């Protein structure tokens, strides 16, 4: 099935404009269940309920409020919210170029593909320049009433656009609690290094699958045919092993696997 564009605009670099189409780079494969009434097996709907009275609140009485302190809300109506929306446009403006991978990975959010929309020469010239110079562009744009900041980079001769999270959303590792307990000794560090060396390899996304989704789908298919397997949960009662025993076991297992191969 051919990819379908979900938005279109222009990549703007100063006075240079490159027409592009935006494509989703992800396909939702999450396991989703319908909420059903137990006896009739019909879908149930959610309603807005007043928690004090238990009465349903009609949609025309629903208001949007921002809590500024516990129990105190600033109410905003639709016209007020509309006045705060960014001005709509069709430009993805690249304001600067930075070295590829200069942006910390925790800032990257959702990927999209940018495809050419007419002027293919300018499009592939930009993709080739980004690839050759090992750069990515920091871009700003408005889409569906929301402002975005993103990163544009070249991948396989095409352009890939990532939305970026704002600094307020990203927590610094410095905010994490410092590790407690003793530091690993020389033997444990050496074994850990050996384990890392033994597991060196190339990343192949085909090697990694959503095993939970596959188990659910297999189970649903079998249950639909009236032969669902029984599930058993096994609880482990083992005590946690020491670090050197865990590393030794992992190294020995890898050695056996390599000898068998």
C-alpha positions in Angstrom: 0.0 0.0 0.0 1.5 3.4 -1.1 2.2 5.9 1.6 -0.2 8.8 1.8 0.8 12.3 2.7 -0.8 13.7 5.8 0.4 17.4 5.4 2.2 19.5 2.8 4.2 22.7 2.9 7.6 24.1 2.1 11.1 23.8 3.6 12.3 27.3 3.9 16.0 28.1 4.2 16.3 31.9 3.9 14.9 32.7 0.5 15.1 29.1 -0.8 11.8 27.2 -0.7 11.6 23.4 -1.2 8.1 22.0 -1.6 7.6 18.9 0.5 5.0 16.4 1.7 4.8 15.0 5.2 4.4 11.3 5.7 4.0 9.3 9.0 7.1 7.3 9.7 5.3 5.1 12.3 2.4 2.7 12.1 0.4 2.1 15.3 0.5 -1.5 16.2 -0.5 -1.2 19.9 -2.9 -3.9 21.2 -6.3 -2.2 21.8 -9.4 -3.7 23.4 -13.0 -2.6 23.2 -14.8 -2.0 26.5 -17.9 -4.2 26.5 -20.9 -4.7 28.8 -20.5 -8.1 30.4 -23.9 -9.7 29.6 -24.8 -8.2 26.2 -21.2 -7.9 24.9 -22.1 -4.5 23.4 -19.7 -1.5 23.5 -20.1 0.9 26.4 -19.6 4.7 26.2 -17.9 7.1 28.5 -19.7 10.1 29.9 -18.8 13.1 31.9 -20.0 12.6 35.5 -20.2 15.1 38.4 -18.2 13.3 41.1 -20.3 14.8 43.9 -23.8 14.2 42.6 -23.1 11.4 40.2 -25.2 13.1 37.5 -24.1 13.2 33.9 -22.9 16.7 32.8 -24.3 17.8 29.3 -21.6 18.7 26.7 -22.9 22.4 26.6 -22.0 22.8 30.3 -18.5 21.5 30.0 -15.8 24.2 30.5 -12.1 24.2 30.3 -10.2 25.3 33.3 -6.5 25.6 34.2 -5.7 24.9 37.9 -3.5 27.7 39.2 -3.6 26.4 42.8 -5.5 23.6 44.5 -9.2 24.2 43.9 -8.7 27.5 42.0 -9.2 27.5 38.2 -8.9 30.0 35.4 -11.7 29.3 33.0 -11.0 29.8 29.2 -13.7 29.8 26.6 -13.3 28.6 23.0 -12.8 32.2 21.6 -10.1 32.9 24.1 -8.3 29.6 23.2 -8.6 30.4 19.5 -7.0 33.8 20.0 -3.9 32.1 21.6 -3.4 29.7 18.7 -0.3 30.3 16.5 -0.8 31.8 13.1 -1.3 29.0 10.5 1.3 28.7 7.7 2.8 26.1 5.5 6.5 26.8 6.0 9.0 24.5 7.8 11.6 27.1 8.5 15.2 25.9 9.1 16.9 28.5 11.2 20.3 26.8 11.8 22.3 23.7 11.0 24.1 21.6 13.7 26.3 18.5 13.5 24.3 15.3 13.2 23.8 13.7 16.6 24.5 17.0 18.4 21.0 17.0 19.8 20.7 14.8 22.8 18.6 11.6 22.1 16.1 12.4 24.9 14.9 15.5 22.9 13.7 13.5 19.9 10.0 12.7 19.9 8.2 11.5 16.7 9.6 10.8 13.3 8.1 11.8 9.9 9.3 11.4 6.4 9.6 14.5 4.1 9.1 13.6 0.5 9.5 15.9 -2.6 6.4 17.7 -3.9 7.3 18.9 -7.3 10.9 20.3 -7.3 12.7 17.0 -6.8 16.1 18.5 -7.9 16.1 21.0 -5.0 14.8 18.3 -2.6 17.6 15.8 -3.4 20.2 18.5 -3.5 19.3 19.4 0.1 19.3 15.8 1.2 22.7 15.2 -0.4 24.2 18.3 1.2 23.0 17.4 4.7 24.4 13.9 4.2 27.7 15.0 2.9 28.2 17.7 5.5 27.0 15.5 8.3 24.5 18.1 9.4 20.9 18.4 10.5 18.6 21.4 10.4 16.7 22.8 13.4 13.3 23.7 12.1 10.2 25.6 13.3 6.7 25.2 11.9 3.0 25.2 12.7 0.8 22.2 11.9 -2.9 21.7 12.9 -2.9 24.7 15.3 0.2 23.7 17.1 3.8 25.1 16.9 6.6 22.6 16.6 10.4 22.5 16.8 12.1 19.7 14.9 15.3 18.3 13.4 15.7 17.6 9.7 18.3 15.1 8.6 19.1 13.0 5.6 18.4 9.2 5.7 19.0 7.0 2.6 18.8 10.0 0.3 15.5 11.2 1.8 14.7 13.7 4.5 13.6 12.6 7.9 11.9 15.1 10.2 11.8 14.6 14.0 9.6 16.6 16.3 11.6 17.7 19.4 10.5 17.9 23.0 10.8 21.2 24.8 13.5 21.7 27.5 10.7 21.8 30.1 9.7 18.3 29.2 13.2 16.7 29.4 14.6 15.8 32.8 18.4 15.9 33.3 20.2 12.8 34.4 21.6 15.0 37.2 18.2 14.9 38.8 18.3 11.2 39.3 19.4 9.8 42.7 23.1 8.9 42.8 23.8 5.2 42.9 24.2 3.8 46.4 26.3 0.9 47.6 29.8 -0.2 46.8 31.5 0.4 43.4 32.3 -2.7 41.3 35.7 -4.2 41.8 38.4 -4.8 39.1 37.3 -8.4 38.5 33.6 -7.3 38.0 34.6 -4.5 35.7 36.8 -6.8 33.6 34.0 -9.4 33.3 31.5 -6.7 32.3 33.9 -5.5 29.6 34.4 -9.0 28.4 30.6 -9.5 28.2 30.2 -6.3 26.2 33.0 -7.4 23.8 31.3 -10.8 23.3 28.0 -9.1 22.4 29.3 -6.7 19.8 27.3 -6.7 16.6 25.3 -4.6 14.1 21.8 -3.4 14.9 19.1 -5.1 12.7 15.6 -3.9 13.5 14.2 -7.2 12.1 15.7 -9.0 15.0 13.5 -7.1 17.5 9.8 -7.8 17.5 6.8 -7.0 19.7 6.6 -10.4 21.4 3.7 -9.3 23.7 1.6 -8.2 20.7 2.3 -11.5 18.9 1.3 -13.5 22.0 -1.9 -11.6 22.4 -2.8 -12.0 18.7 -2.0 -15.7 18.7 -4.1 -16.2 21.8 -7.0 -14.2 20.4 -6.9 -16.2 17.2 -6.9 -19.5 19.0 -9.6 -18.4 21.4 -11.8 -17.3 18.5 -11.5 -20.8 17.2 -12.5 -22.3 20.6 -9.1 -23.7 21.5 -7.3 -21.1 23.6 -4.4 -22.5 25.6 -4.3 -22.3 29.4 -2.0 -19.7 30.8 0.1 -20.3 33.9 2.0 -17.7 35.8 5.3 -18.9 37.3 6.6 -17.1 40.3 10.4 -17.1 41.0 11.5 -17.8 44.5 15.2 -17.6 43.9 17.4 -15.2 45.8 19.3 -12.6 43.8 22.8 -13.7 42.8 25.9 -11.7 43.3 27.2 -9.5 40.4 30.2 -11.7 39.6 28.0 -14.8 39.5 25.6 -13.1 37.2 28.4 -12.0 34.9 30.1 -15.4 35.0 26.9 -17.2 34.0 26.2 -14.7 31.1 29.8 -15.1 29.8 29.6 -19.0 30.1 26.3 -19.0 28.3 27.6 -16.9 25.4 30.7 -19.2 25.1 28.5 -22.2 24.9 26.3 -20.6 22.2 29.4 -19.7 20.2 30.9 -23.2 20.4 27.5 -24.6 19.3 27.4 -22.3 16.4 
